Amino acid sequence: MSGLGRYGSNAGEGAADGGDDNARFVETARFKAVRFREGYDMRSVDELLDRLVDAFRAGRSVRGIVEAAQFPLVKLREGYATDEVDQFLQEVLRRDVR
């Protein structure tokens, strides 16, 4: 599996608290690419992660962004492993600045 999305591959390691550290945590995230089983649409996840980076760098809360997130499911083309993305977003909420 090629991991065509910008955040494809294995899950990345996080950094400590703080806007820039949290932005780096999001930027270095990596998710396993899946095919022929349900996964999240890569483009939708990538776009959300870009918004999270911007919010962290601006010192804004990301809670509303994460809670409003909805990703189309894909099966016949590559997507991100849903469990990895969901776990990652829970960690993002834990790191939220507010």
FENKA-V634334 format. One record per residue. N is the residue number from 0. RES is the residue in three letters. SS is DSSP state (H for helix, E for strand, L for the rest). D_CENTER is the distance of its C-alpha to the mean C-alpha in Angstrom with 1 decimal. Layout:
N&RES&SS&D_CENTER + N&RES&SS&D_CENTER
//
This chain:
0&MET&L&18.4 + 1&SER&L&17.5 + 2&GLY&L&13.7 + 3&LEU&L&14.4 + 4&GLY&L&10.9 + 5&ARG&L&10.2 + 6&TYR&L&7.6 + 7&GLY&E&10.1 + 8&SER&L&12.2 + 9&ASN&L&12.1 + 10&ALA&L&9.7 + 11&GLY&L&10.4 + 12&GLU&L&12.5 + 13&GLY&L&12.1 + 14&ALA&L&14.6 + 15&ALA&L&17.0 + 16&ASP&L&16.9 + 17&GLY&L&17.5 + 18&GLY&H&16.0 + 19&ASP&H&16.0 + 20&ASP&H&15.0 + 21&ASN&H&12.0 + 22&ALA&H&11.2 + 23&ARG&H&11.8 + 24&PHE&H&9.7 + 25&VAL&H&6.5 + 26&GLU&H&8.6 + 27&THR&L&9.5 + 28&ALA&L&6.5 + 29&ARG&L&8.0 + 30&PHE&E&8.0 + 31&LYS&L&11.5 + 32&ALA&E&12.8 + 33&VAL&E&15.1 + 34&ARG&L&18.1 + 35&PHE&L&20.9 + 36&ARG&L&18.9 + 37&GLU&L&16.5 + 38&GLY&E&12.9 + 39&TYR&E&10.4 + 40&ASP&E&11.3 + 41&MET&H&9.6 + 42&ARG&H&10.7 + 43&SER&H&9.5 + 44&VAL&H&5.8 + 45&ASP&H&6.7 + 46&GLU&H&8.8 + 47&LEU&H&6.8 + 48&LEU&H&4.9 + 49&ASP&H&8.6 + 50&ARG&H&9.9 + 51&LEU&H&8.4 + 52&VAL&H&9.9 + 53&ASP&H&13.0 + 54&ALA&H&13.4 + 55&PHE&H&13.2 + 56&ARG&H&15.7 + 57&ALA&H&17.9 + 58&GLY&L&18.1 + 59&ARG&L&17.0 + 60&SER&L&15.6 + 61&VAL&L&12.0 + 62&ARG&H&13.3 + 63&GLY&H&14.5 + 64&ILE&H&11.5 + 65&VAL&H&9.4 + 66&GLU&H&12.7 + 67&ALA&H&13.4 + 68&ALA&L&10.4 + 69&GLN&L&11.9 + 70&PHE&L&10.9 + 71&PRO&L&14.0 + 72&LEU&E&14.7 + 73&VAL&E&16.2 + 74&LYS&L&18.7 + 75&LEU&L&20.9 + 76&ARG&L&18.5 + 77&GLU&L&15.6 + 78&GLY&E&12.3 + 79&TYR&E&9.4 + 80&ALA&L&10.7 + 81&THR&H&10.2 + 82&ASP&H&11.2 + 83&GLU&H&8.7 + 84&VAL&H&5.6 + 85&ASP&H&8.1 + 86&GLN&H&9.2 + 87&PHE&H&6.2 + 88&LEU&H&6.2 + 89&GLN&H&9.9 + 90&GLU&H&10.0 + 91&VAL&H&8.5 + 92&LEU&H&11.3 + 93&ARG&H&13.7 + 94&ARG&L&13.3 + 95&ASP&L&13.9 + 96&VAL&L&16.8 + 97&ARG&L&19.0
//
